């Protein structure tokens, strides 16, 4: 067992988890973590293999590490009354995925580019030379939050509540729900249901209207299904992109040579974003339950056991990304082989939108100037799910 390996503890991620993952990839890539009673898949190959076999490795019995002890104890969760798309297996998952795809087509995402760029420019334009600012609050948060809010038809007057609800959602998903976070999530759920009712009476040109009127197998979504669907979109379309932008900027500031290359050649931005996704990996892990006795990596997995897919570890697998897998290289030719968006049935539907938002934001940051630097301590998000940053002081020197 790798020394200090505790993937069900926040402290493990706030330290440097990569040394432990590196050792496991080399010595025990499918590791039984006895303290948490689950398997740990740390190599790219096994993460891919498990992800492409939903009938053997199910998402319908919990997708997060904090749920595993609850499941072993026979406890159920409130969200099971209307599970989200990430907690479904085929064929139910396929039916709901078709619904989501209809709302997030590549054509629809492409039409968002002018609005995304306008929002990015607005965030960057307020940066004053010589004045330290919180990059997370000023730059990383507004763009994805405003975009998903507009897609759901949320008016500007509700943005403050929308952000509070969004933060509560990710807090509940990171370490388990609390009374406070579940209260905020309930407020958001009620808000979405009320807005959906308005959309059914007077449809608009937004995603919420499409979902409110959509049908799966000839039936419309219930209020519970619609509410959970939108909560999932909010997390997928907001929090992950926030952490991609903030984590990507931190990587650039801590690797000034890479930042210089990107400024000199903005055409590298798309590949740089893929490398940020690989290097940062905003979503650190998801869980699957073994459906039938099976064998993998020479290990026997029994039905009912859980296996955690560690995307951050898979994205630094030397067998895929070479001996320099721990390095940040915006010119890495195979960066796009990352699994930051998952793989297979549960490949993130919002991936094109996340890529668009990150690419546009970094293009606008490059256009603003060259003098960005860290101006204080970076505060990490205490989470076993998300690789995020709470606060990152940055100064722009013009």
Residue pairs with C-beta under 8 A, 6 or more apart in sequence:
1 28
1 31
2 20
2 21
2 23
2 24
2 27
2 28
2 31
3 20
4 12
4 15
4 20
5 12
5 20
5 24
5 31
5 33
6 12
6 35
7 17
7 33
7 36
7 40
7 65
7 285
7 308
7 310
7 384
8 33
8 35
8 36
8 65
8 66
8 68
8 384
9 384
10 175
10 382
10 383
10 384
12 20
12 384
13 284
13 380
13 383
13 384
13 387
14 380
14 382
17 312
17 313
18 312
18 313
18 316
18 326
21 42
21 310
21 312
21 313
21 316
22 316
22 326
24 31
24 40
24 42
24 313
25 42
25 43
25 313
25 317
25 318
29 41
29 42
29 43
29 46
29 297
30 39
30 40
30 41
30 42
30 46
30 296
30 297
30 299
30 307
31 39
31 40
31 42
32 38
32 39
32 40
32 299
33 39
33 40
33 308
36 65
36 68
36 69
37 68
37 69
37 72
37 305
37 306
38 65
38 68
38 287
38 305
38 306
38 307
38 308
39 299
39 301
39 305
39 306
39 307
39 308
40 307
40 308
40 310
41 47
41 50
41 307
41 308
41 309
41 310
41 314
42 310
42 313
42 314
43 313
43 314
43 317
43 319
44 314
44 315
44 317
44 319
44 320
44 337
44 339
45 317
45 319
46 296
46 297
47 309
47 310
47 311
47 314
47 339
47 343
48 314
48 339
48 343
48 344
49 296
50 56
50 57
50 288
50 296
50 307
50 309
51 57
51 309
51 339
51 342
51 343
51 344
51 345
51 346
52 343
52 344
52 345
54 89
54 90
54 93
54 344
54 345
54 346
55 89
55 90
55 291
56 290
56 291
56 292
56 294
57 288
57 289
57 290
57 291
57 307
58 89
58 288
58 289
58 290
58 291
59 86
59 87
59 88
59 89
59 93
59 286
59 288
59 345
59 346
60 83
60 87
60 88
60 89
60 289
61 71
61 289
62 68
62 70
62 71
62 77
62 87
62 287
62 289
62 306
63 86
63 87
63 286
63 287
63 288
64 173
64 286
64 287
64 385
65 285
65 287
65 308
65 384
65 385
66 175
66 176
66 384
67 77
67 287
68 287
68 306
70 77
71 289
71 306
78 177
78 182
79 87
79 228
80 87
81 224
82 222
82 224
82 225
82 227
82 228
83 228
84 228
84 229
84 231
84 232
85 93
85 96
85 97
85 100
85 229
85 232
86 232
86 286
86 346
88 96
89 345
90 345
93 345
93 346
94 345
95 216
95 217
96 216
96 229
97 345
97 349
98 216
99 211
99 214
99 216
99 221
99 229
100 229
100 233
100 349
101 349
102 210
102 214
103 207
103 210
103 211
103 214
104 207
104 349
104 350
104 352
104 353
106 352
109 352
109 353
109 356
112 147
112 353
112 356
113 356
113 360
115 147
115 150
116 143
116 147
116 356
116 357
116 360
117 360
117 364
119 142
119 143
119 146
119 147
120 143
120 357
120 360
120 361
120 363
120 364
121 364
122 142
123 138
123 139
123 142
123 143
123 361
123 364
124 139
124 361
124 364
124 365
124 367
124 368
125 368
126 138
127 133
127 138
127 139
127 368
127 396
128 396
129 369
129 371
129 396
129 397
129 398
130 395
130 396
130 397
130 398
131 395
131 396
132 375
132 376
132 393
132 394
132 395
133 393
133 394
133 395
133 396
134 391
134 392
134 393
134 394
135 246
135 249
135 392
135 393
135 394
136 242
136 246
136 389
136 390
136 391
136 392
137 391
139 245
139 246
139 249
139 361
139 365
140 242
140 243
140 245
140 246
140 249
140 389
141 163
141 242
143 241
143 245
143 357
143 361
144 237
144 238
144 239
144 241
144 242
144 245
144 354
144 357
145 159
145 162
145 163
145 166
145 238
145 242
146 159
147 237
147 353
147 357
148 233
148 234
148 237
148 238
149 158
149 159
149 162
150 206
151 206
151 207
151 208
151 233
151 237
152 192
152 195
152 206
152 207
152 208
152 230
152 233
152 234
153 195
153 199
153 204
153 206
153 207
153 208
153 209
154 162
154 195
158 191
161 187
161 191
162 188
164 184
165 184
165 185
165 187
165 188
165 191
165 234
166 234
166 235
166 238
166 239
168 180
168 181
168 184
168 185
168 188
169 181
169 184
169 185
169 188
169 231
169 234
169 235
169 239
170 235
170 239
170 383
170 385
170 386
170 388
171 178
171 181
172 178
172 181
172 182
172 185
173 235
173 385
173 386
174 381
174 382
174 383
174 384
174 385
174 386
175 382
175 383
175 384
175 385
177 185
185 231
188 231
188 234
189 227
189 228
189 231
192 208
192 226
192 227
192 230
192 231
193 223
193 226
193 227
195 208
196 208
196 211
196 212
196 223
196 226
196 227
197 212
199 206
199 208
199 209
199 212
199 213
200 212
200 213
203 209
203 212
203 213
207 233
208 230
211 221
211 226
211 229
211 230
212 220
212 221
212 226
213 220
214 220
214 221
221 229
233 350
236 348
236 349
236 350
237 350
237 353
237 354
239 282
239 386
239 388
240 282
240 283
240 348
240 350
240 354
240 386
241 282
241 350
241 353
241 354
241 357
241 358
242 388
243 280
243 282
243 381
243 386
243 387
243 388
243 389
244 273
244 276
244 277
244 280
244 282
244 354
244 358
245 357
245 358
245 361
245 362
246 388
246 389
246 392
247 276
247 279
247 280
247 282
247 387
247 388
247 389
248 272
248 273
248 276
248 280
248 358
248 362
249 362
249 365
249 372
249 392
249 394
250 374
250 378
250 389
250 392
251 258
251 276
251 279
251 280
251 328
252 258
252 259
252 262
253 259
253 372
253 373
253 374
253 394
254 328
254 374
255 328
258 272
258 328
258 329
258 330
259 372
261 268
261 330
261 331
262 268
262 269
262 272
262 330
262 362
262 366
263 366
263 370
266 363
266 366
268 330
268 331
269 359
269 362
269 363
269 366
270 355
270 359
271 330
271 331
271 332
271 335
271 336
272 330
272 362
273 355
273 358
273 359
273 362
274 332
274 335
274 336
274 338
275 328
275 329
275 330
275 332
275 335
276 358
277 315
277 335
277 338
277 340
277 341
278 315
278 316
278 321
278 332
278 335
278 337
278 338
278 340
279 315
279 328
280 340
280 387
281 311
281 312
281 315
281 338
281 340
281 387
282 340
282 386
282 387
282 388
283 311
283 340
283 342
283 385
283 386
283 387
284 310
284 311
284 312
284 383
284 384
284 385
284 386
284 387
285 308
285 309
285 310
285 311
285 312
285 384
285 385
286 308
286 309
286 311
286 342
286 346
287 306
287 307
287 308
287 309
288 306
288 307
288 309
289 304
289 305
289 306
289 307
290 301
290 302
290 303
290 304
290 305
290 306
290 307
291 303
292 303
293 300
293 301
293 302
293 303
294 300
294 301
295 301
301 307
311 339
311 340
311 342
312 387
314 320
314 339
315 321
315 338
315 339
315 340
316 325
316 326
317 325
318 325
320 334
320 337
321 332
321 334
321 337
329 335
341 347
341 348
341 351
341 354
342 348
348 354
365 372
368 396
369 396
369 397
369 398
371 395
371 396
371 397
371 398
372 394
372 395
372 396
372 397
373 394
373 395
373 397
374 392
374 393
374 394
374 395
375 393
375 394
375 395
376 393
377 393
378 389
378 391
378 392
378 393
379 389
379 390
379 391
379 392
380 388
380 389
380 390
381 387
381 388
381 389
381 390
